[in-house]
Amino acid sequence: MEEELIIQSTEDGSQTIYIPSLDEHYHSTKGALAESRHVYIDTCWRKAAAEFVAVRVFEVGFGTGLNAALTAEEALKQCKPTIYYSVELHPLDTSLTDTLAYDSLTPYFSAVNKAEWGREVEINPYFKLVKIVDNFLTMQLPGNINAIYYDAFAPEKQPEMWDDDVIRGLYDCMTPGGALATYCAKGIIRRRLQSVGFTVERLQGPPGGKREILRAVKK
């Protein structure tokens, strides 16, 4: 029997999904929209967009599709060609994501969620999406990645997602100058990122949310 997921409101008025078995939310309860924009768009995509002619994004955890939708919106605004790979082992049903009402927050939310899995789909003239149903821990990662949205659950919830071999695999699939962003700022994670060769910055977290986040740049 599948676990029932619970929709909850966050402090900025946007909604998120709560997983009772993990006692974990898909986004910060301080604000789903604010977290996605700050951690992934502003901290990661914008840096890659300033460094590269075109941006190749790899997102670990498609989830609700909010990160993808916001990236599609920003790519069009900045006229920056972006191809976006996103892996998800357990895709959410669109009947659930539809109830989040993210269409009022970004114009591409329905498009990214309704895009077919397993093939490249053009969402707008500057954004192409490839959604992959697979186990991130065993799949072959896409190459020449400029930006990684590491949107895994916290290390205490999913420790296997944060071990040394996983982080090394992420480093290896990136181009020099590429950036990885994660909301997790734990010291042990920062040191693991550094140990494989990343230069790691502790940055201000989203307004009202976590105090710090991490951005790791491949040398």
Contacts in CASP RR format, 6 or more apart in sequence:
PFRMAT RR
TARGET T0000
AUTHOR 0000-0000-0000
METHOD contacts of the structure
MODEL  1
MEEELIIQSTEDGSQTIYIPSLDEHYHSTKGALAESRHVYIDTCWRKAAA
EFVAVRVFEVGFGTGLNAALTAEEALKQCKPTIYYSVELHPLDTSLTDTL
AYDSLTPYFSAVNKAEWGREVEINPYFKLVKIVDNFLTMQLPGNINAIYY
DAFAPEKQPEMWDDDVIRGLYDCMTPGGALATYCAKGIIRRRLQSVGFTV
ERLQGPPGGKREILRAVKK
3 19 0 8 1.000
3 20 0 8 1.000
3 21 0 8 1.000
4 20 0 8 1.000
5 17 0 8 1.000
5 18 0 8 1.000
5 19 0 8 1.000
5 92 0 8 1.000
5 96 0 8 1.000
6 17 0 8 1.000
6 18 0 8 1.000
6 20 0 8 1.000
7 15 0 8 1.000
7 16 0 8 1.000
7 17 0 8 1.000
7 18 0 8 1.000
7 96 0 8 1.000
7 99 0 8 1.000
7 100 0 8 1.000
8 15 0 8 1.000
8 16 0 8 1.000
8 17 0 8 1.000
8 18 0 8 1.000
8 25 0 8 1.000
8 29 0 8 1.000
9 15 0 8 1.000
10 16 0 8 1.000
10 27 0 8 1.000
10 28 0 8 1.000
10 29 0 8 1.000
10 30 0 8 1.000
10 31 0 8 1.000
10 32 0 8 1.000
10 33 0 8 1.000
11 29 0 8 1.000
11 30 0 8 1.000
11 31 0 8 1.000
11 208 0 8 1.000
12 30 0 8 1.000
12 31 0 8 1.000
12 32 0 8 1.000
12 33 0 8 1.000
12 34 0 8 1.000
13 31 0 8 1.000
13 33 0 8 1.000
14 27 0 8 1.000
14 31 0 8 1.000
14 32 0 8 1.000
14 33 0 8 1.000
14 34 0 8 1.000
14 100 0 8 1.000
14 102 0 8 1.000
14 105 0 8 1.000
15 32 0 8 1.000
15 100 0 8 1.000
15 101 0 8 1.000
15 102 0 8 1.000
16 25 0 8 1.000
16 26 0 8 1.000
16 27 0 8 1.000
16 28 0 8 1.000
16 29 0 8 1.000
16 31 0 8 1.000
16 32 0 8 1.000
16 64 0 8 1.000
16 100 0 8 1.000
17 25 0 8 1.000
17 26 0 8 1.000
17 64 0 8 1.000
17 92 0 8 1.000
17 96 0 8 1.000
17 100 0 8 1.000
18 24 0 8 1.000
18 25 0 8 1.000
18 26 0 8 1.000
19 25 0 8 1.000
19 26 0 8 1.000
22 153 0 8 1.000
22 157 0 8 1.000
22 158 0 8 1.000
23 157 0 8 1.000
24 153 0 8 1.000
24 154 0 8 1.000
24 157 0 8 1.000
26 32 0 8 1.000
26 63 0 8 1.000
26 64 0 8 1.000
27 35 0 8 1.000
27 36 0 8 1.000
27 64 0 8 1.000
27 66 0 8 1.000
28 34 0 8 1.000
28 35 0 8 1.000
28 183 0 8 1.000
28 206 0 8 1.000
28 209 0 8 1.000
28 210 0 8 1.000
30 206 0 8 1.000
30 208 0 8 1.000
30 209 0 8 1.000
31 206 0 8 1.000
31 209 0 8 1.000
32 66 0 8 1.000
33 66 0 8 1.000
33 105 0 8 1.000
34 206 0 8 1.000
34 207 0 8 1.000
34 208 0 8 1.000
34 209 0 8 1.000
35 183 0 8 1.000
35 206 0 8 1.000
35 209 0 8 1.000
36 66 0 8 1.000
36 67 0 8 1.000
36 70 0 8 1.000
37 70 0 8 1.000
37 206 0 8 1.000
38 205 0 8 1.000
38 206 0 8 1.000
38 207 0 8 1.000
38 213 0 8 1.000
39 149 0 8 1.000
39 181 0 8 1.000
39 182 0 8 1.000
39 183 0 8 1.000
39 205 0 8 1.000
39 206 0 8 1.000
39 213 0 8 1.000
40 59 0 8 1.000
40 67 0 8 1.000
40 70 0 8 1.000
40 71 0 8 1.000
40 149 0 8 1.000
40 151 0 8 1.000
40 181 0 8 1.000
41 67 0 8 1.000
41 70 0 8 1.000
41 71 0 8 1.000
41 74 0 8 1.000
43 179 0 8 1.000
43 181 0 8 1.000
43 203 0 8 1.000
43 213 0 8 1.000
43 215 0 8 1.000
44 147 0 8 1.000
44 148 0 8 1.000
44 149 0 8 1.000
44 179 0 8 1.000
44 180 0 8 1.000
44 181 0 8 1.000
44 215 0 8 1.000
45 55 0 8 1.000
45 57 0 8 1.000
45 71 0 8 1.000
45 74 0 8 1.000
45 82 0 8 1.000
45 147 0 8 1.000
46 74 0 8 1.000
47 147 0 8 1.000
47 178 0 8 1.000
47 179 0 8 1.000
47 215 0 8 1.000
47 217 0 8 1.000
48 55 0 8 1.000
48 57 0 8 1.000
48 146 0 8 1.000
48 147 0 8 1.000
48 178 0 8 1.000
48 179 0 8 1.000
49 55 0 8 1.000
49 78 0 8 1.000
49 80 0 8 1.000
49 82 0 8 1.000
51 146 0 8 1.000
51 177 0 8 1.000
51 178 0 8 1.000
52 146 0 8 1.000
52 175 0 8 1.000
52 178 0 8 1.000
53 81 0 8 1.000
54 80 0 8 1.000
54 81 0 8 1.000
54 82 0 8 1.000
54 83 0 8 1.000
55 75 0 8 1.000
55 80 0 8 1.000
55 81 0 8 1.000
55 82 0 8 1.000
55 83 0 8 1.000
55 146 0 8 1.000
55 147 0 8 1.000
56 82 0 8 1.000
56 83 0 8 1.000
56 85 0 8 1.000
56 142 0 8 1.000
56 143 0 8 1.000
56 144 0 8 1.000
56 145 0 8 1.000
56 146 0 8 1.000
56 147 0 8 1.000
56 175 0 8 1.000
57 71 0 8 1.000
57 82 0 8 1.000
57 83 0 8 1.000
57 84 0 8 1.000
57 85 0 8 1.000
57 145 0 8 1.000
57 146 0 8 1.000
57 147 0 8 1.000
57 148 0 8 1.000
57 149 0 8 1.000
58 85 0 8 1.000
58 86 0 8 1.000
58 87 0 8 1.000
58 141 0 8 1.000
58 142 0 8 1.000
58 143 0 8 1.000
58 145 0 8 1.000
58 147 0 8 1.000
58 148 0 8 1.000
58 149 0 8 1.000
58 173 0 8 1.000
59 67 0 8 1.000
59 68 0 8 1.000
59 84 0 8 1.000
59 85 0 8 1.000
59 86 0 8 1.000
59 87 0 8 1.000
59 148 0 8 1.000
59 149 0 8 1.000
59 151 0 8 1.000
60 87 0 8 1.000
60 136 0 8 1.000
60 148 0 8 1.000
60 149 0 8 1.000
60 150 0 8 1.000
60 151 0 8 1.000
60 152 0 8 1.000
60 161 0 8 1.000
61 86 0 8 1.000
61 87 0 8 1.000
61 88 0 8 1.000
61 136 0 8 1.000
61 151 0 8 1.000
61 152 0 8 1.000
62 68 0 8 1.000
62 86 0 8 1.000
62 87 0 8 1.000
62 88 0 8 1.000
62 91 0 8 1.000
62 131 0 8 1.000
63 88 0 8 1.000
63 91 0 8 1.000
63 92 0 8 1.000
63 151 0 8 1.000
64 92 0 8 1.000
64 97 0 8 1.000
64 100 0 8 1.000
64 102 0 8 1.000
64 113 0 8 1.000
65 86 0 8 1.000
65 97 0 8 1.000
65 102 0 8 1.000
65 109 0 8 1.000
65 112 0 8 1.000
65 113 0 8 1.000
66 102 0 8 1.000
66 105 0 8 1.000
66 106 0 8 1.000
66 109 0 8 1.000
67 86 0 8 1.000
67 149 0 8 1.000
67 151 0 8 1.000
68 84 0 8 1.000
68 86 0 8 1.000
68 108 0 8 1.000
68 112 0 8 1.000
68 129 0 8 1.000
69 102 0 8 1.000
69 106 0 8 1.000
69 107 0 8 1.000
69 108 0 8 1.000
69 109 0 8 1.000
69 111 0 8 1.000
69 112 0 8 1.000
70 106 0 8 1.000
71 82 0 8 1.000
71 84 0 8 1.000
71 127 0 8 1.000
72 82 0 8 1.000
72 84 0 8 1.000
72 106 0 8 1.000
72 108 0 8 1.000
72 111 0 8 1.000
72 112 0 8 1.000
72 123 0 8 1.000
72 124 0 8 1.000
72 127 0 8 1.000
72 129 0 8 1.000
73 106 0 8 1.000
73 107 0 8 1.000
73 108 0 8 1.000
74 80 0 8 1.000
75 81 0 8 1.000
75 82 0 8 1.000
75 124 0 8 1.000
75 126 0 8 1.000
75 127 0 8 1.000
76 124 0 8 1.000
76 125 0 8 1.000
76 126 0 8 1.000
76 127 0 8 1.000
78 126 0 8 1.000
79 126 0 8 1.000
80 126 0 8 1.000
81 126 0 8 1.000
82 126 0 8 1.000
82 127 0 8 1.000
82 128 0 8 1.000
83 120 0 8 1.000
83 127 0 8 1.000
83 128 0 8 1.000
83 129 0 8 1.000
83 130 0 8 1.000
84 127 0 8 1.000
84 128 0 8 1.000
84 129 0 8 1.000
84 130 0 8 1.000
85 130 0 8 1.000
85 132 0 8 1.000
85 142 0 8 1.000
85 145 0 8 1.000
86 129 0 8 1.000
86 130 0 8 1.000
86 131 0 8 1.000
86 132 0 8 1.000
87 132 0 8 1.000
87 133 0 8 1.000
87 134 0 8 1.000
87 136 0 8 1.000
87 139 0 8 1.000
88 131 0 8 1.000
88 132 0 8 1.000
88 133 0 8 1.000
89 133 0 8 1.000
89 134 0 8 1.000
89 135 0 8 1.000
89 136 0 8 1.000
91 117 0 8 1.000
91 131 0 8 1.000
91 133 0 8 1.000
94 113 0 8 1.000
94 114 0 8 1.000
97 109 0 8 1.000
97 113 0 8 1.000
98 110 0 8 1.000
98 113 0 8 1.000
102 109 0 8 1.000
103 109 0 8 1.000
103 110 0 8 1.000
108 123 0 8 1.000
108 124 0 8 1.000
108 127 0 8 1.000
111 123 0 8 1.000
112 123 0 8 1.000
112 129 0 8 1.000
112 131 0 8 1.000
115 121 0 8 1.000
115 123 0 8 1.000
115 129 0 8 1.000
115 131 0 8 1.000
116 131 0 8 1.000
117 131 0 8 1.000
117 132 0 8 1.000
117 133 0 8 1.000
118 130 0 8 1.000
118 131 0 8 1.000
118 132 0 8 1.000
118 133 0 8 1.000
119 130 0 8 1.000
120 128 0 8 1.000
120 129 0 8 1.000
120 130 0 8 1.000
121 128 0 8 1.000
121 129 0 8 1.000
121 130 0 8 1.000
121 131 0 8 1.000
122 128 0 8 1.000
122 129 0 8 1.000
123 129 0 8 1.000
130 142 0 8 1.000
132 139 0 8 1.000
136 161 0 8 1.000
137 160 0 8 1.000
137 161 0 8 1.000
137 166 0 8 1.000
141 169 0 8 1.000
141 170 0 8 1.000
141 172 0 8 1.000
141 173 0 8 1.000
142 173 0 8 1.000
143 173 0 8 1.000
143 174 0 8 1.000
144 173 0 8 1.000
144 175 0 8 1.000
145 173 0 8 1.000
145 174 0 8 1.000
145 175 0 8 1.000
145 178 0 8 1.000
146 174 0 8 1.000
146 175 0 8 1.000
146 177 0 8 1.000
146 178 0 8 1.000
146 179 0 8 1.000
147 178 0 8 1.000
147 179 0 8 1.000
147 180 0 8 1.000
147 181 0 8 1.000
148 170 0 8 1.000
148 174 0 8 1.000
148 179 0 8 1.000
148 180 0 8 1.000
148 181 0 8 1.000
149 181 0 8 1.000
150 170 0 8 1.000
150 180 0 8 1.000
150 181 0 8 1.000
150 182 0 8 1.000
150 184 0 8 1.000
151 182 0 8 1.000
151 183 0 8 1.000
152 158 0 8 1.000
152 161 0 8 1.000
152 162 0 8 1.000
152 182 0 8 1.000
153 161 0 8 1.000
154 184 0 8 1.000
155 161 0 8 1.000
155 162 0 8 1.000
155 184 0 8 1.000
155 186 0 8 1.000
155 188 0 8 1.000
155 189 0 8 1.000
160 166 0 8 1.000
162 184 0 8 1.000
162 189 0 8 1.000
162 192 0 8 1.000
163 192 0 8 1.000
164 192 0 8 1.000
164 195 0 8 1.000
164 196 0 8 1.000
167 192 0 8 1.000
167 193 0 8 1.000
167 195 0 8 1.000
167 196 0 8 1.000
168 196 0 8 1.000
169 196 0 8 1.000
170 180 0 8 1.000
171 196 0 8 1.000
171 197 0 8 1.000
171 198 0 8 1.000
171 218 0 8 1.000
174 180 0 8 1.000
174 218 0 8 1.000
175 218 0 8 1.000
176 218 0 8 1.000
176 219 0 8 1.000
177 217 0 8 1.000
177 218 0 8 1.000
177 219 0 8 1.000
178 217 0 8 1.000
178 218 0 8 1.000
179 215 0 8 1.000
179 216 0 8 1.000
179 217 0 8 1.000
179 218 0 8 1.000
180 193 0 8 1.000
180 198 0 8 1.000
180 215 0 8 1.000
180 216 0 8 1.000
180 217 0 8 1.000
180 218 0 8 1.000
181 213 0 8 1.000
181 214 0 8 1.000
181 215 0 8 1.000
181 216 0 8 1.000
182 189 0 8 1.000
182 213 0 8 1.000
182 214 0 8 1.000
182 216 0 8 1.000
183 205 0 8 1.000
183 210 0 8 1.000
183 213 0 8 1.000
184 213 0 8 1.000
184 214 0 8 1.000
185 202 0 8 1.000
185 210 0 8 1.000
185 211 0 8 1.000
185 212 0 8 1.000
185 213 0 8 1.000
185 214 0 8 1.000
189 214 0 8 1.000
190 200 0 8 1.000
190 202 0 8 1.000
190 214 0 8 1.000
193 200 0 8 1.000
193 214 0 8 1.000
193 216 0 8 1.000
194 200 0 8 1.000
197 218 0 8 1.000
197 219 0 8 1.000
198 216 0 8 1.000
198 217 0 8 1.000
198 218 0 8 1.000
198 219 0 8 1.000
199 216 0 8 1.000
199 217 0 8 1.000
199 218 0 8 1.000
199 219 0 8 1.000
200 214 0 8 1.000
200 215 0 8 1.000
200 216 0 8 1.000
200 217 0 8 1.000
201 214 0 8 1.000
201 215 0 8 1.000
201 216 0 8 1.000
201 217 0 8 1.000
202 212 0 8 1.000
202 213 0 8 1.000
202 214 0 8 1.000
203 212 0 8 1.000
203 213 0 8 1.000
203 214 0 8 1.000
203 215 0 8 1.000
204 211 0 8 1.000
204 212 0 8 1.000
204 213 0 8 1.000
205 211 0 8 1.000
205 212 0 8 1.000
205 213 0 8 1.000
206 213 0 8 1.000
END
